[in-house]
Amino acid sequence: MLLFSFTLKNKLNRVEISKISSADSKLVAGAVLQIQDADGNIIKDKNGKNYEWTTENYAYVIYGLASGKYYLVEGEEGNGI
């Protein structure tokens, strides 16, 4: 689990999240990641969709995530860990 926090005022923010192998520094596909609040609830986007995804060989990009404290939680591990 990774805790991250940020505060931006009057700006649309952009967050890129990738999983990278510690063995060879390459992107790891197949890991299930979630962004959760302090109570363990999965954060939802403005359309009500959970911030939960399976990693690919490129970064997952989030636009407009509200300022606050979040946890990046891995459910299932990906390939090549």
Secondary structure, DSSP 8 states (H G I E B T S, - for coil): -EEEEE--SSS--EEEE--B-TTT--B--S-EEEEE-TTS-B-B-TTS-BSEEE--SS-EEEES--SEEEEEEESS--TT-
